[in-house]
Amino acid sequence: MEEKGMDEVLKKAEVLIEALPYIQRFNRKIIVVKYGGSAMVDEKLKEQVIQDVTLLKLVGFKPIIVHGGGKEISRWVGKVGMEPVFVNGLRKTDEATMEIAEMVLNKVNKSLVALVQELGVNAVGISGKDGGLLTVEKRYADGEDIGYVGEITGVNPKVLFDLLEKDFLPVVCPVGMDASYDSYNINADDAACAIAKAVSAEKLAFLTDIEGVYRDPADKTSLISELTVSAARQLIGDGNVGGGMIPKLNSCIDAIENGVSRVHILDGRIPHCLLLEIFTNRGIGTAILGDKEQRFYHE
């Protein structure tokens, strides 16, 4: 074998060895992946995300995908001649919009199931309505009634545990029911966070359209690789994070304080971002952890 070819082979071996301690630590642990943003729109990125999650499954993780579909919902709302309306970042969801949202989310759900199945892993697509997974009450935006938008009040993870036990990969779309069994659209970040807490996930990964958390949003070299809960609170208190990042950071803090070991904020526009963050020493996004948890990067 030529020297160049041997070097390439050795580099591949080094990558596998670097991943080994992570595979050992997280074997048979649950990881919740909130899948959304550009990675859901770009077909190549979609394929790579599903490859990543499938690989996690095959090396011993227990992944659960929770997906959004906001851009696709807006597209279909426009196709039927309606105008998408948002109040404080939440979609105003009347009865007709809810019908479209549920249709679109189920369509997205089954397309993701098909991609997983194509890679040789058994997946099952469900919504928060199945098995009473997600129960909700009406959510208001600063006191304004915005229709069928749900605030999660309860999580029954039995259906997820049953699927994981039978070696299926659950794919969850964020629709739940209230006490009257009416359907409600749920913010996918909130659904992923609630599910991660309910199953005591080892990891919760948010695929977003941002690189991670910065000490200074204006300085792209100030990306923070690891951030404790207390440091995250400090950043919020000091006003050093943008408005869109504040609810996400608060969700991360809430998840960690309720049993999730570590939360990752990743740029879903980067090919194979999940593998790069979870299986390499430096990672590529921001990992948020409890104040007492030890760092795990092997530098």
N, C-alpha and C positions, 0 to 999 in steps of 0.2 A: 504494500500500500504506500502511495506517495506521502511525503511528510505533511503536505497540506491536508490531504484527506484524513490522515491520522489525527491531526490537530482538531479537525472538526468533530471526529468521533469522540475524542477525549473531552471536548467542550460539552458535548451532549451528556457524557457520563458525569461530568462535574455538576451539571444542572440537576440531574437525577439525585446525586448524592446530597446536594444542597437542600433538595425537597424532603429528604428522608426524615429529619427530625420533626418536620411539620406533619408529615403523614402519620408518624408514630404518635404524636401528641393528640391529633384530632381524629384518629381512627374511631369509627362508630359514634362520633359526636354529631349533633344536629347543627346545620348551618342554614340560616334563612337568607335567601337572596331576593332583595327587592329589585325587580327588573323594570326599568322605565327609561324615559328620555330618548336620545338619538339612537341608542342601541336597539330600540324597538322598531325604528323606522328604516334604518339602513339594513338591507337584507344580508350583506356580508357580515356586519357586526352582530346581527341576530344569530347567524349561524355560529359565529365564534363564541358568543355567550353560552349558547346551548352546548357547544363542545366543551367549554370549561366546566359547566355544571355537571355534565355527563361524566367527565373525567373525575371530578370530585366524588361522584357516586361510585365509580368503578375502583377507586383507590381506598374506599372504606368510609368516606363521609356519608352523612344522611342529609342530603340537601332537600330544601323545600323552596320552590319558586313562588313568590307573590308578585304578580305583574299589574301594571297599570294599563292605560290605553287611551289617555286623554286626547292625544293628537288625532287618533283614529276616530274617536267619538266626535270630536269637533268637525272632522271631515264629513262624517255621515250626517251630522246635524245640518251642515251646510248643503249637502246633496238633496235633502228633502225640503229645502227652502227656508230653514229656520236659522236664526242668528245665535251663536253661542254667547252666553252672558256669564260673566264671572263677578263675584262679590268677594273682595279680600282674598283672591286666589282660589275661591271655591266655585265650582260650576253650579249656577242656578239650574235646578233640575225639576222641571214640572213633569207631569205624568207622561207626556209624549217623549220628552228627553230621556226620562228614566227607561222607557221602553227601548229607545235606540241604544242607550248606554249598555243595558243588559245584553242586548243582541250583539253589539260590537265586542264587548268584553268576553262573551262566550265564544265568539268567532276567533278572537285572538288567543283565548285559552286553548282551544282545540288545535290551532295551528302550532302552538308551542309543544303540545303533547305529541303531535305528529313528528316534529323535528327531533325530539328526544327518542321517540320510538325508532326513527330512522337510524339512529346511532346505536341501537341494540339494547336500550334500557327501557324497562316498562314504566310508563308514566300514567297517572290518572289526573284528569282535570276536574276540579270542583270549584264551586263558589262558596262564599261564606254562608250561603243558605243551606248547604248540604250538611246533614248531621248536626244542625244548629251550631255550626262553627263560629259564626259571628252574629251576635245580637246587638241591636242598635236602638237608639232613640233619635228623634229629629234633632239635627244640628242647626244652630242659628249663627249668622254672621253679624256680630255686633247688634244682636237683637232682631235682625231682619230674617224673616222666613224665606229660605232659599229652596224650599221644596223637599224633594226626596234625597236629601244628603244626610248620611247617618253618622252619629257619634257612637263609637263602640262602647257598649256597656258590659259585654260579657264575651268570653271566648271558651268554647268547649272543644279542646284539642283531640278528643277521642278518635275522630275520624282520621286525623293526621297520624296519630300513634299507630292506629290499625294499619294504615297504608305503609308506613315505614317498616312495621314489623313484618309485613308480607313482601318487603323488598321493592315496593313501588316508589317512584319519585312523584310526590304531590305537586301539582301546579294549581295555584289558587288565584281566582279573580275576585276583586274586592267589592262584592255585593253581599249585603246582609239583610236580615229581616227584623222588624220591630215586634212588639208584643201582639200586634194585630196581624202579623204575618204579611205586612206590606214590604215590598222590596225597596232598598235604599242603596244609593251609590256611596262608596266609602273612599276616602283618600287612601291611595295605595301605600304611602309611607306609614300612615297610621295603622293600616291593616298588618303590614309587615312587622311593625314594632309590637303590636298586640299579640300577634302569633308567636314571635320570638320569645316574648316574656312567658307566654302560656306553656311553651314546650321547653323552657329553660335552655334555649339555644346556646351553644358555645360561641357562635359567631352570628352576627347580623351584618350583611353587606348591602349598602345602598349603591346602585349603579346610577350615576347622575351625569349631567352635562358640565360638571366642573371638576377640576383636578383634585380638589380636597380642601382642607382648611389652611388659610394663610395667616401668619402673624400680622401681615400688612397686605390687604387685598390689592393694593397698587403695586406691590413688589412680588413678581412671579417667582423670585428665588427664595421666598420666605415660607414655602410649603412646609407644614408640620407633619412629620412622619408618624409620631406618636403623641397623643394628647391625653392627659388624665382628666377625670371628671372635674376636679377642682380647677385645673387650668382652663378647661372649656368654659366653666362658669365665669372665670376671670376675664376671658376674651369677650364673652357676651356683655359682662358688666362694664368693661372698658370701652365698649362700642367699636371693637376692632374686627367685627365680622359684619358682612352685609346682611340686609334685612331678610333675604331669602334663605340664608344659612341659619338664622336664629331658630326657626321652628325645627329644622333638621337636627341641629345640635341639641336642642331640648329633648327631642325624641331619643337621641342617642343616650343622653344622660338618664332619661327615664328607663330605657331598656336595661342599662347597666345596673341601675339601682334596684331593678326587679329581676335579677338573676342571669341576665345575658353577660357572658364573660368579656366579650370584645365586639366593638362595632367598627365597621370599615366604611369610609366614604370614598368612592372610587369614580374615576372618569370612565364612564361606559363607552366613550368614543375611542379609547385605546384598545387595540386588538388584544384579546386574552388578558384583560385587566384583572380578572379574578385570580387566575393562576399566578400572575406576576406579583400580586399583593400577598397572596396566602403562602406561596411556596418559595419565595425568594427572601434573602436576608434583609434587603432594604425596603422592599415593597415599593408601590408607586403612588399610593393615596395617603389618607390619614386614618390611622387606627386610634380609636378612642377606648380607653380602658379605665378600670377602677383605680382609685388612688393607691390601693394596697397590692394591686396585681403587678407581678414582675414583668419587665420587658422580656420579649421572647426572641428578638432579632439576634442572630449569632454573628456578631461582627468580629 
